[in-house]
Amino acid sequence: MDVIQTQSDLDVDTNTGLSTSEAERRLTVYGPNQMRGGGGPNAFKILFRQVANLMTVILVAAVIVAFVTKDWIEAGVVIGVIVLNTTIGFLQEFKAEKTMDALRKMSSPTSRVLRNGHQIVIATMDLVPGDILYLETGDVVGADCRLFEIFNYETDEALLTGETLPVAKEEPVLGDPEMPLGDRINLSFASTTVTKGRSKAIVYATGMSTEVGKIAKKLMENNKNKKTPLQKSMDRMAWVLLFLAIASVLIVFGANKFDIKTEVLMYAIGLAIATIPEGLVAVVTLTMSLGVNALAKKRALVRQLVALESLGSVTNICSDKTGTLTQSKMVLVRAWLPNEGFFHISGLGFEPSGDVTKKQKVEIDSSSGELHVNFTSASKTKQDATDSSARSADEEKRSMVSKRSSYVEETVVVRNDSMSACFHRLTEAAALCNMSEIKQDEQSGEWFGIGDPTEIALQVFATKLSMGKPSLISSGSSSSNKEAEDSVSKGGQWRILCEYPFDSGIKRMSVVVANESTGEKILFLKGATERVVPCCSGRQDGPTVSDTVPDELQTYLDPQIEEMGRDGLRVLSIAYRHLTLDEGSADLNKTDREQIEANMIFLGLVGIYDPPRPESLPSVMECYRAGIQVTMLTGDHSETAAAIARQVGILQDEGDKSADGSGSNGHAVNVGPLVMTAREFDRMSDEAIDALPELPHVIARCSPDTKVKMIEAMHRRNGIVAMTGDGVNDSPSLKFADVGIAMGQSGSDVAKQASEIILTDDNFATIVRAIREGRRVFSNIQRFCSLLIAGNAGELICLLVGLAFRDKLGETVFPLSPVAILVNNLLTGTPPAMALGAEKAWPTIMDEPPRSPTSGLFTWEVLADILFYGFSIGLLSIADFWVIISGFGNGDMAQHCNKDYTEECDLVFRARGAVFATLTIAILLHAYNCRRIRGPMWNIHMLKRVHENKILFYGFFSGLVLCLLCIYVPGLNTKVLKMKGISWEWGVVLVTLLVFLILSEIYKFAKRKLLKPLSVATDEQERLQRMWTETTTLASVNGDTKLAKS
């Protein structure tokens, strides 16, 4: 829409603005220009949600019972569990509900507007549609607006588009209403920052109608407080355990014909407490906290503990390109000169180290076998280079040796003292037509750049050849002595006379420099090719200059530009010319720019790009190994996005890429179904997207809606999605994703508040490490849940079956006293479970496909394990009680043996000691069983690794020592625990434990033979794992050890 039409639609005159009364009326109609929401987080509601769950209620009931029975230790432990779990949950949820507050703080407090014909300053919240805004460098745009009267105006829109470079704005009408935000160059958006120039604008949207407001709406609509599969499993488990506890109490009462004496009541209470693993919630929380600490050391900060659970199930990672997969540091990696071809520049980042290489014809003297490389000396003057007689003599000489010489093409290094005159001139232009600086930190030794990213890349390139700007314009004031000597050898020192700065309207900049040694004055020009070519009337072809016209030159350059563009390079053109005496003596600051930038000589092209991080490719391959698909969602153009995607392994349809982004086969990027623009993807219906064989791997020019649409498409395919983001535009997708991952260095506060995880190094490789940790944490939770509940089940079976034993009076003889039950629960519960929570990840953890999100914590196999091990431990333990009393003893149960020790009760007390030892040690041994769900644990190989988990190793022996103390300490054994030290009964105990270990190995062997694999890969996951295998095998053959080990 043009400006005149906008004025008409909004009923405003750009010369006078709105009247005060009309502005007040519109403020009433449209409301204040601010973000709306449901208010700040309510601490009381959050606290209520934390305590209003079944597991907490059961634990509170356990505390009451413990107080009634005067078990102060048990009461204190359970209270600590409740307080710890509630506190952590409260803090996590309170932090998660602060996103809207961060959004409100982003708006500018005041704005300059035109009202009643006068420029005034008003509160930004009072802006209304139709207001005329005045914008200049440093302003935060207060509302979405249509620009007019633009003067070299640029804005930073990273919070909306994710792209780091400022956007140059222009006034012309744009015809496509569905154009991505980054391409709407005649609009400015609320909360963006003006980085250059000035402009006027007509406000057309305020408050929640702005682009930022639409993001806020999505954040408010999305409710991410639904329970995770782990939480649902814990809730279901709590109900089942509550039912079993109540049933156990009733069974105890029933077995005693509801003659509820003190001993019976205490036994029933002990049995109920043994049924409920009160330490489970604490161990889950502690295990996740340990995972959080481990990830913090790996540069990933977890804001919500539940994110660790989701990480283990992630099937898709949607990643931004800039700064996550790439280094966010522009680097010049290629140059091209007419008549010389392409040069490749190695080295990444701001450090000026690396080589310049090119393919060179090397002459082989067949008579001597020596190599002779023909370089044009960089120190030749222009007159020497154009001397025709010298050139003819040189050609004659080459003709004479051609009969005994041949040529091969080799890669040669171009050095400061061996470069051609043309390449030397190109390097001078890169350094001098440049306002940036690169410096080295004195303490850390790291290099950093000051200025525009593109100019920094040019300056680093020149400095790699010892021709940085400081060495050219000063004889040592800003450079090393070596650089000063180099600059002298190259024709003297340069002095900048005049600068014509970069202008977004003409997209080029130029400088006039003077050589203080020779007196010559040269104009260097750089910029977009389409703006440099029209300024040129000549082309530097080696030592000569060829006349040309812009159209002819553009046609000549197009193949080179296309080749560099296919590899994702941003192409700049460089030109120069010598000033005439009249031009050199004139006042350059008053000379017309168009006039002085005419009749240029085209020098060459340079290719710049943001290179991938070295660890990105191995990390993507690691994802494929784990059956995880990586998708790139970026605001960049499709050609650049596809080129980077190929280099990091997201696209696999072509050959490998070299470090500078060049393709090994030189083919064009296949922008097909796997590479789409946001406009193409957004136009597709959900049905059409679901019909695609596979979702696009790269989507360019992404908008917030596109990212959310992709996440929804992945959810419809039963995917668990991890989404990365840094700008405000990413916050809806971070909320909609199962795991939102914000960037810690470049991320906005809104993105961080909307996320579950923050990467402090903005590195994709850290995401992969986080997924590995998430898998480890969940598998450990599954291990110790199996241990805790199987151990409790074993106690329950033993104690319930024990109700069948009767004394002479017909009263039940308990196989363990109520206090012994609680002590056994203490020894075999939380300590070994905590040790399993610290279990390290097994090497094969990333060889398995992602865990099914619907499986939850208690799969059918886990439930079968709990039942098998629980019944095995329980029945073997109670069998010891029967064998000692009735097998080796006389079967005499005496009477009143539940109360005090007497000589008649000696056999019963010794049998209880054996049961206590069997039950305690069997559960401690079962902790080792749980280290491997199916793999053998009691063979020679694994016995050598029994000390790997040091916490479990020392915990086992500590539990064993405490068990012996309980059995043998006088007074404690007979008076408190109602059992007695054992002697020959250890034979029965050891045989029983051996039987348990044999049964465990037989059970695991049967599972390995009869059950399908733990995780069954889908067709897509199998494809990704095959891709990883092929890539790492090829890397191993080619000697790429880093990738081969991924």
Phi, psi and omega in degrees: 000135180279171185295319181298316179295322178297317177301317182295315183294324182264001176053062180215149177255123183291348179274334184239338183075192179279154171279161181299317181294321180291323178296319179295321180296315181292327177297324177292321183287310187268343180083170181298150179276076181207163178284137177252153179195185183272024181084177181285172180295138180264112185296322182292320179295319180296317180297320180297319180296330181287325184266342183272062173222158190297319183297321178295320179298318179296318180295323176297319177298321179296324177297315181299315179297319180297320178294321180297320182271006179060032176267081188294325181296312179301318181297317181296319180296313182293321177299318178299320178299314181298313182296315181298311183295317180294318181296312181297314179299320179297314182295320181295314182289325180297319178295324185289344185258023183251012184297314183296326178297319179295322178297319181297326183287348184282340186287151178285139184289327182225159178218151176262125183228165176255116177223136181056030178082002181239143177278124180227164177253127180231165174293137182301329180293348179265002177295143178227158175303131183106345177295144176264115183264145170251124184235138177212175185309130178096345181287147168263122183296129187276340182201167175289133187211156176266125186275149169206164185051060184272132177231099176049048191262127177226149179229151174268109183249025183302326182293340180256323185254340182084354181269137189278335183282141177297153181256122176281130185260147178224160187270338187306153180289137176253127190277337187268112180290344181264013182298139178302154182305319183295341181259359180274078190279000175255011180237152168239148188243150181304141176076357172279164186244137177280119182261341182200148171078197180210163181192163168252160183206153176253121180290129178239348179211138180228165174057230184286354178273348178286170178297320176294322178297322178296323176296317179299321178300315181297323178295322180288326182288327185280124178250111184255021183268006179292154186286147178277164177305323178296314179296320178296319178297319179296321179295314179297319179299320181298317179297315181297315181293323176298317178297316180295322180297314180295317180297321180297317179299315180295322179296317178299314179297319181294319180297335178257021176054034179056025171271083192276093174271174183300316181296321180294317180298314180297321179296317180297317179295317178299319179295320179296317180294322179295333180291325185262117178284086186297339180275356186298312182300318181295319182291321176300312180297317181294318179299317178294323178295320176297322176296320178298316179296320179296319180290326178299322177292335178264014174074034173230117181263122182266120181271333181228126185300327184296341180297329179298323178296313182294327181303322181292343182255002187300129177250340182222137172243121174259113187242144169288165179267301189293121175086341180259301174274335179249175186273350184059034176225111180293135183226136175276118186241350182209146175224153179221133177236139173303139176076353179237336177087204186273143170243141179246134184244122180267172181095135182238161179081197184270351182288125184280061178230140183150167182248150171256121183233159174206160175283125186230138173285121182254125182278129177252119177278108186294336182283327183247343182078007182274153177264138176229116180263126180267108174248146170275126184297132180289343183271359178294142174280167180297324180295319179297321184293332184257010180287110189289325182292321178296321182293321180295320179297321180294320179294321179296321180294318179296324180296323181293326183266356184296332182292333182246015182230156173220171185233143171231155180263121179229159175274122181241153180269130178267122182246171184303323185265005182230006181283157178288164179297323180293316181291326176298317179294321178298318180293320176301316180298318180298324182278319188272324178275066195195130182254005184269170176223150169237138183223162179245127178293128185293329183273307184275339182080000181280147178267145177217158183248149176236120179126196181292136182303322180294317180291327176299317179300319178295320182292321178297318178302312181295322182291331176300333180259019181059034180230036177295159184305316180303323182285339181270329184260354181210139184275056173115355180292330182233014185216171178286164178298323180298316180296322179296317178296320178300317183294325178294318181294342181263016172113018175101182185265149182252148177228129181280123182264322186203146179233133172251103192293163177298135179234127182296340179286322182251350173055046174202162173220160180210158175223151172252126181235152179240136175272113186290346180272318184258341181085354180290148178239130186233141173258122174256138183227136175220155178162191178297139185303318183294345178257340179274318183304316179299343179274352189260141174237000179215165181223130181281107178254085183066232183280351184246163177246125179259137176288146180204170174238157186307315183297317179296318179295318180298318178297322180293324184275335188308314180300321179293317180296319180295319180297317179290323178295325179297332179268014174079018182270141172272121190261130174242148176252146181233136180220168179205170168195153175277135177281145175287169179298320180295317179294321182292331181271349181282165176284102186296329181292341180255000180281141179296130185296315182300326181288316184283337179268021178260163177058039180282159174254119182290128182264306184176184181244150170231144180247126184237142174204169177267104189287152176296151171295144180302330184272357184293313181299309177302326181290319177296319177297323176297323176296316179297321176302323181272005179076028182250127178274134178255129180237135178262122175242110189224156176274357182283173180286157188295321181296314179296315181298316181294321180297314178294320180300323179291321182293330181262004174092003180289323173255135187237013189276358180223183182291172181293161178252148174277174186296336181265009177091003182276142179278146181287336182254347177075008180282164180285157176293132179276094180271081182243214182300333181278346177233117181229157168270160180301323181298318179295317183290319182294331181285345181281141176283165178300322180295318180294321179295317181293337180279348179295139177302320173211151182289155178303144177270340179223129172235122183259161180056046186289143171248167177304320180295324180297317181295318178295321180296321178295317179299316179298321178296320178293322177297322179294339176262021177062033178271152171251119195250130168256129185238131176260154178189159179226333183266171174300327180297339181273347188297322176298317181291327176296324178287320183287332181291158177290326176227110177269128184238114181260155178274129183281328183275313184256357186283147175281161179299323181296316179298319180295321180291330182278352187261166172260335182227141177239128177269119182282346179247004178054034189248131179300324181301330179293328177297317180296320177296324179293322178294318176301317180293321178297319177296318180298315183297314183293318180296325177291321176299319179296323180296309186282337172295318177298319179295308185299312185285324176295319177297316178295322178296320177299315177300315183299313179300312181301313186286327179287316178296327180297342178294347180284343181278130183236150177267191183295335181268002181083007179274153180291136174256114185286132177291337173219146177285160179305319180291322178297325177299313182294321179294316177300318179298323181290319183288323188257002183266263189298316184304306180293330178295319178296324178295318177293330177295337179264006180302134179287159179291137175286150185303335184269010188295332179265005175274347182267147175292165180302146178293141178297129182292341181270352185287329180069194184280317186259085175287171179300324180292318179297318178297320178295321178299314181301315181292314182297306182293322179298312179293321180298311181295315183294314182289322178294323180293315181288335176295324177299319180301315181291317183298317183290322182278314186258333181278303180265342179258190182264003179079007183280118181268358182056214178207152181058031181284353176280349185260294187224163179276132173223168179300323180295332183268007185302316181296318180296318182293323178290323177296322177296321177300319179293319178297317180299316180295314181298311183297315182293309184292322180298318180291322177296320176293326180295336175300324176288323175305320186286349176297326179231117185294321181239332185290150179294144183241340188246038172256177185298317183299314183283332177295330176291340182255017186294338182266004183302313175272093187296326179296317179292320182299308180289329177294324179298312182289328175295317177297322179295316179297315180296324177298315179295321178298317180298324184282324192250345180290120182299142180087307178296320184286309187276322185274323184263310187266352177059045174212174186223155179301147184245160179231271179297341180296341177299331176299316178296317182298313183294320177297318179298317180295322178296317177301319180298317180294321178295315178299323179297316181291322177296318180297316180293322178298318179297321179295319181296326183276324191260332186265154175288166181305156182304316179234124180260121183284144172284172179301319180295319180291324176295323177298317180294320180291326175295321179299318179297315181299314181296318183293314182290327176296315178297320179296322179295320179295322183276358177086013178275086186294325182297317180285325181296332181271355184292000000 
